[in-house]
Amino acid sequence: MESDNKWHLDKRVQISHIVTTVVAAVGLAVYIGTIKSDVEVLKAQAISTQAVQHDRDERQDKALTESLTQLRELVLRVDSKLDRLHERQKP
């Protein structure tokens, strides 16, 4: 008595297997193509973002330098005022 549950190999290939394999292969190719185009878009965005970020960094560096210069001048003025005040208080 042979059971229908046994594994077996057959030389015949059903058309549904061929169709599903072709559809899966085409789907995979389309998916990979979509990923490649998405990567290219992301690369372009990264390049433009880097340029914008570089400009922003330059402006911030310049603003910081100017602020530090103003702060340094303020400290020097306070220092000179303190020196004058100290000189006036000497007998």
Secondary structure, DSSP 4 states (H G I P E B T S, - for coil): ---TTS----S---HHHHHHHHHHHHHHHHHHHHHHHHHHHHHHHHHHHHHHHHHHHHHHHHHHHHHHHHHHHHHHHHHHHHHHHHHHH--
